[in-house]
Amino acid sequence: MRLVITNPAVDAALKAEGIDWHTYTRQQMRSLVCANCHVDYFFSGPNKVLTVPWADGTKVEDIIKYEDSVNFADWTYPGTGTPIMKARHPDYELYTAGSTHFNAGVACADCHMPYLRDGAMKYSSHDIMSPLLDPQQSCGQCHTDVNEVLARVNTIQDTVHAAKITAEDALIDAITALQAATAKPGSDPALLGQARTLHRDSQFMWDFISSSNSMGFHNPDEALRILQNATDLARQAQMKAAQAAGDPALLKTGVYDSLNPKPTPAP
């Protein structure tokens, strides 16, 4: 009945980090078993080998570094030529990146599979679900004021969502500018290359938060840090694209709308 890692890609990723999960405590394993599925991954090489990209670490910058080192891309963004990496539900990576609950020794199962009692018997619920569906049972095991916790959750998720939208707006402007610069004859190829790298990193960071399942609650500080960096890199990509094309108009905020005006409705 011991908790184990069953996903060979996760086992290989941990070994690449120099980690032997057999030495983990049961409490640590109550989070690590979730990493059998709730992690980022990609399909490597011609044989499409399932790969968890942790060889350089589990933070978003570490994953980007690793996928860059193996020249990986899921697809090429239309009109920009950018090799794009797709993030896939990196919940374990986000949660373990110094979140408040993780640092306090809280496991995924503590919230998503809270302990129940049947007489003298204590066991984990196997109705694996959002803690918000039964906050008294999940959050109430540690927090005395569940209503205050729910209010905090709402504030965190609203704040992260707003930051995500800001990053999206910057990313759309970067993509629009890069598409225009790529299509323009005579654009500087070196600056275009720099813009594509910035676009690649920015889009992966935005996607890292978008594809996780908590809208930032698993680690609010890290989610906001990543989205802030995504926004900054997207604006840098937009600037490089404008410089490559020699077109200051591409530096506008909302450049997509200016280049793609909505048709005037018929009277």
Phi and psi in degrees as GROMACS dihedral restraints (atoms count N, CA, C in turn):
[ dihedral_restraints ]
;  ai    aj    ak    al  type     phi  dphi    fc
    3     4     5     6     1   -69.5    20    10
    4     5     6     7     1   141.3    20    10
    6     7     8     9     1   -71.3    20    10
    7     8     9    10     1   134.7    20    10
    9    10    11    12     1  -139.0    20    10
   10    11    12    13     1   163.5    20    10
   12    13    14    15     1   -90.4    20    10
   13    14    15    16     1   124.9    20    10
   15    16    17    18     1  -108.9    20    10
   16    17    18    19     1   -15.2    20    10
   18    19    20    21     1   -86.4    20    10
   19    20    21    22     1   113.9    20    10
   21    22    23    24     1   -61.9    20    10
   22    23    24    25     1   -28.5    20    10
   24    25    26    27     1   -68.5    20    10
   25    26    27    28     1   -37.7    20    10
   27    28    29    30     1   -69.5    20    10
   28    29    30    31     1   -41.4    20    10
   30    31    32    33     1   -58.4    20    10
   31    32    33    34     1   -44.9    20    10
   33    34    35    36     1   -66.2    20    10
   34    35    36    37     1   -37.9    20    10
   36    37    38    39     1   -66.1    20    10
   37    38    39    40     1   -40.6    20    10
   39    40    41    42     1   -64.8    20    10
   40    41    42    43     1   -41.0    20    10
   42    43    44    45     1   -63.7    20    10
   43    44    45    46     1   -37.0    20    10
   45    46    47    48     1   -64.3    20    10
   46    47    48    49     1   -28.2    20    10
   48    49    50    51     1   -83.9    20    10
   49    50    51    52     1    -6.7    20    10
   51    52    53    54     1    81.6    20    10
   52    53    54    55     1    26.3    20    10
   54    55    56    57     1  -108.8    20    10
   55    56    57    58     1   130.9    20    10
   57    58    59    60     1  -105.6    20    10
   58    59    60    61     1   105.0    20    10
   60    61    62    63     1   -68.5    20    10
   61    62    63    64     1   -15.5    20    10
   63    64    65    66     1   -63.9    20    10
   64    65    66    67     1   -19.3    20    10
   66    67    68    69     1   -88.4    20    10
   67    68    69    70     1    -4.9    20    10
   69    70    71    72     1   -70.5    20    10
   70    71    72    73     1   147.9    20    10
   72    73    74    75     1   -73.5    20    10
   73    74    75    76     1   167.1    20    10
   75    76    77    78     1   -61.8    20    10
   76    77    78    79     1   -38.4    20    10
   78    79    80    81     1   -64.4    20    10
   79    80    81    82     1   -40.8    20    10
   81    82    83    84     1   -63.6    20    10
   82    83    84    85     1   -38.7    20    10
   84    85    86    87     1   -67.9    20    10
   85    86    87    88     1   -25.2    20    10
   87    88    89    90     1   -70.0    20    10
   88    89    90    91     1    -9.4    20    10
   90    91    92    93     1  -104.3    20    10
   91    92    93    94     1   -41.7    20    10
   93    94    95    96     1   -64.1    20    10
   94    95    96    97     1   -32.7    20    10
   96    97    98    99     1   -62.5    20    10
   97    98    99   100     1   -27.2    20    10
   99   100   101   102     1   -67.9    20    10
  100   101   102   103     1   -25.0    20    10
  102   103   104   105     1   -71.3    20    10
  103   104   105   106     1    -7.7    20    10
  105   106   107   108     1   -56.9    20    10
  106   107   108   109     1   -29.2    20    10
  108   109   110   111     1  -126.5    20    10
  109   110   111   112     1   -41.8    20    10
  111   112   113   114     1   -85.4    20    10
  112   113   114   115     1    61.5    20    10
  114   115   116   117     1  -139.7    20    10
  115   116   117   118     1   164.0    20    10
  117   118   119   120     1   -76.7    20    10
  118   119   120   121     1   152.9    20    10
  120   121   122   123     1  -160.4    20    10
  121   122   123   124     1   166.8    20    10
  123   124   125   126     1  -151.3    20    10
  124   125   126   127     1   170.1    20    10
  126   127   128   129     1  -105.2    20    10
  127   128   129   130     1   114.0    20    10
  129   130   131   132     1   -97.4    20    10
  130   131   132   133     1   138.5    20    10
  132   133   134   135     1    72.3    20    10
  133   134   135   136     1   179.1    20    10
  135   136   137   138     1   -64.9    20    10
  136   137   138   139     1   -24.6    20    10
  138   139   140   141     1   -88.6    20    10
  139   140   141   142     1     2.0    20    10
  141   142   143   144     1    53.7    20    10
  142   143   144   145     1    53.4    20    10
  144   145   146   147     1   -75.0    20    10
  145   146   147   148     1   126.7    20    10
  147   148   149   150     1   -60.6    20    10
  148   149   150   151     1   122.2    20    10
  150   151   152   153     1  -132.2    20    10
  151   152   153   154     1   129.2    20    10
  153   154   155   156     1   -99.7    20    10
  154   155   156   157     1   117.0    20    10
  156   157   158   159     1   -84.9    20    10
  157   158   159   160     1    67.0    20    10
  159   160   161   162     1  -108.8    20    10
  160   161   162   163     1     7.7    20    10
  162   163   164   165     1   -58.9    20    10
  163   164   165   166     1   -30.5    20    10
  165   166   167   168     1  -102.5    20    10
  166   167   168   169     1     3.8    20    10
  168   169   170   171     1   125.5    20    10
  169   170   171   172     1   176.8    20    10
  171   172   173   174     1  -111.3    20    10
  172   173   174   175     1    -1.2    20    10
  174   175   176   177     1   -76.5    20    10
  175   176   177   178     1   161.6    20    10
  177   178   179   180     1   -59.9    20    10
  178   179   180   181     1   -39.3    20    10
  180   181   182   183     1   -66.0    20    10
  181   182   183   184     1   -34.1    20    10
  183   184   185   186     1   -66.7    20    10
  184   185   186   187     1   -39.3    20    10
  186   187   188   189     1   -68.3    20    10
  187   188   189   190     1   -41.9    20    10
  189   190   191   192     1   -60.0    20    10
  190   191   192   193     1   -44.6    20    10
  192   193   194   195     1   -58.4    20    10
  193   194   195   196     1   -44.1    20    10
  195   196   197   198     1   -67.0    20    10
  196   197   198   199     1   -46.3    20    10
  198   199   200   201     1   -68.3    20    10
  199   200   201   202     1   -30.0    20    10
  201   202   203   204     1   -64.8    20    10
  202   203   204   205     1   -40.0    20    10
  204   205   206   207     1   -65.7    20    10
  205   206   207   208     1   -25.9    20    10
  207   208   209   210     1  -104.8    20    10
  208   209   210   211     1    11.5    20    10
  210   211   212   213     1    53.1    20    10
  211   212   213   214     1    46.0    20    10
  213   214   215   216     1   -92.2    20    10
  214   215   216   217     1   144.0    20    10
  216   217   218   219     1  -150.5    20    10
  217   218   219   220     1   138.3    20    10
  219   220   221   222     1   -77.2    20    10
  220   221   222   223     1   -35.3    20    10
  222   223   224   225     1  -166.0    20    10
  223   224   225   226     1   169.8    20    10
  225   226   227   228     1  -108.5    20    10
  226   227   228   229     1   128.2    20    10
  228   229   230   231     1   -68.2    20    10
  229   230   231   232     1   128.9    20    10
  231   232   233   234     1   -59.3    20    10
  232   233   234   235     1   130.2    20    10
  234   235   236   237     1    84.4    20    10
  235   236   237   238     1   -14.1    20    10
  237   238   239   240     1  -109.9    20    10
  238   239   240   241     1   -26.9    20    10
  240   241   242   243     1    77.0    20    10
  241   242   243   244     1    12.9    20    10
  243   244   245   246     1   -81.7    20    10
  244   245   246   247     1   126.0    20    10
  246   247   248   249     1   -75.9    20    10
  247   248   249   250     1   115.5    20    10
  249   250   251   252     1  -101.5    20    10
  250   251   252   253     1   138.1    20    10
  252   253   254   255     1  -100.4    20    10
  253   254   255   256     1   136.6    20    10
  255   256   257   258     1   -99.4    20    10
  256   257   258   259     1   124.1    20    10
  258   259   260   261     1   -82.6    20    10
  259   260   261   262     1   147.0    20    10
  261   262   263   264     1  -135.5    20    10
  262   263   264   265     1   108.9    20    10
  264   265   266   267     1    25.9    20    10
  265   266   267   268     1    68.4    20    10
  267   268   269   270     1   -83.7    20    10
  268   269   270   271     1    57.0    20    10
  270   271   272   273     1   -70.7    20    10
  271   272   273   274     1   -40.3    20    10
  273   274   275   276     1   -65.6    20    10
  274   275   276   277     1   -44.1    20    10
  276   277   278   279     1   -61.6    20    10
  277   278   279   280     1   -44.0    20    10
  279   280   281   282     1   -67.5    20    10
  280   281   282   283     1   -43.7    20    10
  282   283   284   285     1   -65.3    20    10
  283   284   285   286     1   -39.9    20    10
  285   286   287   288     1   -84.4    20    10
  286   287   288   289     1     0.7    20    10
  288   289   290   291     1   -85.2    20    10
  289   290   291   292     1    50.4    20    10
  291   292   293   294     1    79.6    20    10
  292   293   294   295     1    26.8    20    10
  294   295   296   297     1   -69.9    20    10
  295   296   297   298     1   158.5    20    10
  297   298   299   300     1   -58.9    20    10
  298   299   300   301     1   -47.1    20    10
  300   301   302   303     1   -67.1    20    10
  301   302   303   304     1   -41.8    20    10
  303   304   305   306     1   -62.9    20    10
  304   305   306   307     1   -44.1    20    10
  306   307   308   309     1   -64.4    20    10
  307   308   309   310     1   -25.0    20    10
  309   310   311   312     1   -85.2    20    10
  310   311   312   313     1     0.9    20    10
  312   313   314   315     1    85.4    20    10
  313   314   315   316     1    14.8    20    10
  315   316   317   318     1   -80.8    20    10
  316   317   318   319     1   132.4    20    10
  318   319   320   321     1   -95.8    20    10
  319   320   321   322     1   159.2    20    10
  321   322   323   324     1   -52.1    20    10
  322   323   324   325     1   -43.7    20    10
  324   325   326   327     1   -66.2    20    10
  325   326   327   328     1   -26.0    20    10
  327   328   329   330     1   -59.7    20    10
  328   329   330   331     1   -34.7    20    10
  330   331   332   333     1   -97.1    20    10
  331   332   333   334     1   -40.5    20    10
  333   334   335   336     1   -91.0    20    10
  334   335   336   337     1   -16.2    20    10
  336   337   338   339     1  -137.9    20    10
  337   338   339   340     1    62.5    20    10
  339   340   341   342     1   -62.1    20    10
  340   341   342   343     1   154.4    20    10
  342   343   344   345     1   -68.2    20    10
  343   344   345   346     1   140.6    20    10
  345   346   347   348     1  -123.3    20    10
  346   347   348   349     1   163.1    20    10
  348   349   350   351     1  -126.8    20    10
  349   350   351   352     1   138.8    20    10
  351   352   353   354     1  -129.5    20    10
  352   353   354   355     1    94.1    20    10
  354   355   356   357     1    67.5    20    10
  355   356   357   358     1  -123.0    20    10
  357   358   359   360     1   -89.3    20    10
  358   359   360   361     1    -3.1    20    10
  360   361   362   363     1   -93.1    20    10
  361   362   363   364     1   131.3    20    10
  363   364   365   366     1  -113.1    20    10
  364   365   366   367     1   131.8    20    10
  366   367   368   369     1  -152.7    20    10
  367   368   369   370     1   162.8    20    10
  369   370   371   372     1   -82.8    20    10
  370   371   372   373     1   135.2    20    10
  372   373   374   375     1   -61.3    20    10
  373   374   375   376     1   139.7    20    10
  375   376   377   378     1  -108.2    20    10
  376   377   378   379     1    15.7    20    10
  378   379   380   381     1   -87.2    20    10
  379   380   381   382     1    79.5    20    10
  381   382   383   384     1   -70.8    20    10
  382   383   384   385     1   115.1    20    10
  384   385   386   387     1  -158.4    20    10
  385   386   387   388     1   176.7    20    10
  387   388   389   390     1   -62.7    20    10
  388   389   390   391     1   134.5    20    10
  390   391   392   393     1   -59.3    20    10
  391   392   393   394     1   -24.4    20    10
  393   394   395   396     1   -71.1    20    10
  394   395   396   397     1   -14.8    20    10
  396   397   398   399     1   -75.5    20    10
  397   398   399   400     1   -22.8    20    10
  399   400   401   402     1  -147.4    20    10
  400   401   402   403     1    70.0    20    10
  402   403   404   405     1   -64.3    20    10
  403   404   405   406     1   -29.8    20    10
  405   406   407   408     1   -64.6    20    10
  406   407   408   409     1   -41.6    20    10
  408   409   410   411     1   -72.5    20    10
  409   410   411   412     1   -38.8    20    10
  411   412   413   414     1   -84.4    20    10
  412   413   414   415     1   -63.7    20    10
  414   415   416   417     1   -73.0    20    10
  415   416   417   418     1   -31.4    20    10
  417   418   419   420     1   -66.8    20    10
  418   419   420   421     1   -11.6    20    10
  420   421   422   423     1   -67.5    20    10
  421   422   423   424     1   -25.8    20    10
  423   424   425   426     1  -120.6    20    10
  424   425   426   427     1   -36.7    20    10
  426   427   428   429     1   -98.6    20    10
  427   428   429   430     1   131.5    20    10
  429   430   431   432     1   -80.7    20    10
  430   431   432   433     1   -31.1    20    10
  432   433   434   435     1  -108.6    20    10
  433   434   435   436     1    90.4    20    10
  435   436   437   438     1   -66.6    20    10
  436   437   438   439     1   -35.3    20    10
  438   439   440   441     1   -62.5    20    10
  439   440   441   442     1   -37.9    20    10
  441   442   443   444     1   -65.9    20    10
  442   443   444   445     1   -37.6    20    10
  444   445   446   447     1   -63.7    20    10
  445   446   447   448     1   -44.7    20    10
  447   448   449   450     1   -62.5    20    10
  448   449   450   451     1   -39.1    20    10
  450   451   452   453     1   -64.0    20    10
  451   452   453   454     1   -39.2    20    10
  453   454   455   456     1   -66.3    20    10
  454   455   456   457     1   -41.0    20    10
  456   457   458   459     1   -58.4    20    10
  457   458   459   460     1   -46.7    20    10
  459   460   461   462     1   -60.4    20    10
  460   461   462   463     1   -43.6    20    10
  462   463   464   465     1   -62.5    20    10
  463   464   465   466     1   -45.6    20    10
  465   466   467   468     1   -61.2    20    10
  466   467   468   469     1   -48.6    20    10
  468   469   470   471     1   -67.5    20    10
  469   470   471   472     1   -36.3    20    10
  471   472   473   474     1   -64.8    20    10
  472   473   474   475     1   -41.1    20    10
  474   475   476   477     1   -66.4    20    10
  475   476   477   478     1   -44.5    20    10
  477   478   479   480     1   -66.5    20    10
  478   479   480   481     1   -39.7    20    10
  480   481   482   483     1   -62.0    20    10
  481   482   483   484     1   -42.8    20    10
  483   484   485   486     1   -62.0    20    10
  484   485   486   487     1   -41.2    20    10
  486   487   488   489     1   -65.6    20    10
  487   488   489   490     1   -35.2    20    10
  489   490   491   492     1   -65.5    20    10
  490   491   492   493     1   -41.0    20    10
  492   493   494   495     1   -65.2    20    10
  493   494   495   496     1   -39.6    20    10
  495   496   497   498     1   -60.5    20    10
  496   497   498   499     1   -43.2    20    10
  498   499   500   501     1   -64.3    20    10
  499   500   501   502     1   -39.5    20    10
  501   502   503   504     1   -61.6    20    10
  502   503   504   505     1   -44.4    20    10
  504   505   506   507     1   -60.6    20    10
  505   506   507   508     1   -43.8    20    10
  507   508   509   510     1   -64.6    20    10
  508   509   510   511     1   -39.0    20    10
  510   511   512   513     1   -66.2    20    10
  511   512   513   514     1   -41.3    20    10
  513   514   515   516     1   -62.7    20    10
  514   515   516   517     1   -41.9    20    10
  516   517   518   519     1   -63.3    20    10
  517   518   519   520     1   -40.0    20    10
  519   520   521   522     1   -64.5    20    10
  520   521   522   523     1   -44.9    20    10
  522   523   524   525     1   -63.3    20    10
  523   524   525   526     1   -43.8    20    10
  525   526   527   528     1   -62.1    20    10
  526   527   528   529     1   -45.4    20    10
  528   529   530   531     1   -64.6    20    10
  529   530   531   532     1   -40.3    20    10
  531   532   533   534     1   -69.0    20    10
  532   533   534   535     1   -37.8    20    10
  534   535   536   537     1   -62.9    20    10
  535   536   537   538     1   -43.1    20    10
  537   538   539   540     1   -65.6    20    10
  538   539   540   541     1   -41.5    20    10
  540   541   542   543     1   -68.2    20    10
  541   542   543   544     1   -38.3    20    10
  543   544   545   546     1   -64.6    20    10
  544   545   546   547     1   -36.9    20    10
  546   547   548   549     1   -79.0    20    10
  547   548   549   550     1   -15.2    20    10
  549   550   551   552     1   -85.5    20    10
  550   551   552   553     1   124.2    20    10
  552   553   554   555     1   -61.1    20    10
  553   554   555   556     1   139.8    20    10
  555   556   557   558     1    88.2    20    10
  556   557   558   559     1     0.6    20    10
  558   559   560   561     1   -63.5    20    10
  559   560   561   562     1   144.3    20    10
  561   562   563   564     1   -68.2    20    10
  562   563   564   565     1   116.8    20    10
  564   565   566   567     1   -65.9    20    10
  565   566   567   568     1   -33.5    20    10
  567   568   569   570     1   -65.9    20    10
  568   569   570   571     1   -43.7    20    10
  570   571   572   573     1   -68.7    20    10
  571   572   573   574     1   -35.1    20    10
  573   574   575   576     1   -62.1    20    10
  574   575   576   577     1   -40.7    20    10
  576   577   578   579     1   -62.3    20    10
  577   578   579   580     1   -41.1    20    10
  579   580   581   582     1   -65.6    20    10
  580   581   582   583     1   -40.1    20    10
  582   583   584   585     1   -63.9    20    10
  583   584   585   586     1   -39.2    20    10
  585   586   587   588     1   -65.9    20    10
  586   587   588   589     1   -40.0    20    10
  588   589   590   591     1   -62.3    20    10
  589   590   591   592     1   -43.9    20    10
  591   592   593   594     1   -64.3    20    10
  592   593   594   595     1   -40.4    20    10
  594   595   596   597     1   -62.9    20    10
  595   596   597   598     1   -44.7    20    10
  597   598   599   600     1   -58.2    20    10
  598   599   600   601     1   -48.6    20    10
  600   601   602   603     1   -68.1    20    10
  601   602   603   604     1   -42.5    20    10
  603   604   605   606     1   -63.1    20    10
  604   605   606   607     1   -45.2    20    10
  606   607   608   609     1   -66.3    20    10
  607   608   609   610     1   -37.2    20    10
  609   610   611   612     1   -66.6    20    10
  610   611   612   613     1   -40.7    20    10
  612   613   614   615     1   -63.8    20    10
  613   614   615   616     1   -44.2    20    10
  615   616   617   618     1   -60.7    20    10
  616   617   618   619     1   -43.6    20    10
  618   619   620   621     1   -68.8    20    10
  619   620   621   622     1   -31.1    20    10
  621   622   623   624     1   -57.8    20    10
  622   623   624   625     1   -40.7    20    10
  624   625   626   627     1   -82.9    20    10
  625   626   627   628     1   -39.3    20    10
  627   628   629   630     1   -62.5    20    10
  628   629   630   631     1   -35.4    20    10
  630   631   632   633     1   -90.8    20    10
  631   632   633   634     1    -6.5    20    10
  633   634   635   636     1   -77.7    20    10
  634   635   636   637     1   165.2    20    10
  636   637   638   639     1  -105.2    20    10
  637   638   639   640     1    13.0    20    10
  639   640   641   642     1  -123.3    20    10
  640   641   642   643     1     5.1    20    10
  642   643   644   645     1    45.8    20    10
  643   644   645   646     1    47.3    20    10
  645   646   647   648     1    90.0    20    10
  646   647   648   649     1   -13.6    20    10
  648   649   650   651     1   -66.6    20    10
  649   650   651   652     1   -30.4    20    10
  651   652   653   654     1   -58.3    20    10
  652   653   654   655     1   -29.0    20    10
  654   655   656   657     1  -162.6    20    10
  655   656   657   658     1    81.8    20    10
  657   658   659   660     1   -58.0    20    10
  658   659   660   661     1   -44.7    20    10
  660   661   662   663     1   -62.1    20    10
  661   662   663   664     1   -44.3    20    10
  663   664   665   666     1   -68.9    20    10
  664   665   666   667     1   -39.0    20    10
  666   667   668   669     1   -62.0    20    10
  667   668   669   670     1   -44.3    20    10
  669   670   671   672     1   -69.0    20    10
  670   671   672   673     1   -36.6    20    10
  672   673   674   675     1   -61.7    20    10
  673   674   675   676     1   -45.2    20    10
  675   676   677   678     1   -65.4    20    10
  676   677   678   679     1   -43.2    20    10
  678   679   680   681     1   -67.3    20    10
  679   680   681   682     1   -36.8    20    10
  681   682   683   684     1   -61.8    20    10
  682   683   684   685     1   -43.6    20    10
  684   685   686   687     1   -66.2    20    10
  685   686   687   688     1   -37.8    20    10
  687   688   689   690     1   -60.8    20    10
  688   689   690   691     1   -43.3    20    10
  690   691   692   693     1   -63.5    20    10
  691   692   693   694     1   -45.5    20    10
  693   694   695   696     1   -61.9    20    10
  694   695   696   697     1   -46.2    20    10
  696   697   698   699     1   -65.9    20    10
  697   698   699   700     1   -35.7    20    10
  699   700   701   702     1   -64.5    20    10
  700   701   702   703     1   -41.9    20    10
  702   703   704   705     1   -66.9    20    10
  703   704   705   706     1   -35.7    20    10
  705   706   707   708     1   -64.6    20    10
  706   707   708   709     1   -39.8    20    10
  708   709   710   711     1   -62.6    20    10
  709   710   711   712     1   -42.3    20    10
  711   712   713   714     1   -60.6    20    10
  712   713   714   715     1   -44.0    20    10
  714   715   716   717     1   -63.2    20    10
  715   716   717   718     1   -44.4    20    10
  717   718   719   720     1   -63.5    20    10
  718   719   720   721     1   -38.1    20    10
  720   721   722   723     1   -65.0    20    10
  721   722   723   724     1   -42.2    20    10
  723   724   725   726     1   -63.8    20    10
  724   725   726   727     1   -40.4    20    10
  726   727   728   729     1   -66.1    20    10
  727   728   729   730     1   -39.5    20    10
  729   730   731   732     1   -62.1    20    10
  730   731   732   733     1   -38.9    20    10
  732   733   734   735     1   -86.8    20    10
  733   734   735   736     1   -12.3    20    10
  735   736   737   738     1    63.5    20    10
  736   737   738   739     1    36.9    20    10
  738   739   740   741     1  -128.1    20    10
  739   740   741   742     1    97.2    20    10
  741   742   743   744     1   -60.4    20    10
  742   743   744   745     1   -21.4    20    10
  744   745   746   747     1   -63.0    20    10
  745   746   747   748     1   -24.1    20    10
  747   748   749   750     1   -75.6    20    10
  748   749   750   751     1    -5.8    20    10
  750   751   752   753     1   -85.7    20    10
  751   752   753   754     1    -5.8    20    10
  753   754   755   756     1   -63.5    20    10
  754   755   756   757     1   146.5    20    10
  756   757   758   759     1   -77.1    20    10
  757   758   759   760     1   132.7    20    10
  759   760   761   762     1    78.9    20    10
  760   761   762   763     1    28.8    20    10
  762   763   764   765     1   -62.6    20    10
  763   764   765   766     1   -28.7    20    10
  765   766   767   768     1   -59.7    20    10
  766   767   768   769     1   -45.5    20    10
  768   769   770   771     1   -67.0    20    10
  769   770   771   772     1   -33.8    20    10
  771   772   773   774     1   -72.3    20    10
  772   773   774   775     1   -31.2    20    10
  774   775   776   777     1   -88.7    20    10
  775   776   777   778     1   -16.0    20    10
  777   778   779   780     1  -130.3    20    10
  778   779   780   781     1    66.4    20    10
  780   781   782   783     1   -63.1    20    10
  781   782   783   784     1   144.5    20    10
  783   784   785   786     1   -73.6    20    10
  784   785   786   787     1   139.7    20    10
  786   787   788   789     1   -62.4    20    10
  787   788   789   790     1   143.7    20    10
  789   790   791   792     1   -70.6    20    10
  790   791   792   793     1   125.6    20    10
  792   793   794   795     1   -64.1    20    10
  793   794   795   796     1   146.3    20    10
  795   796   797   798     1   -65.2    20    10
  796   797   798   799     1   143.7    20    10
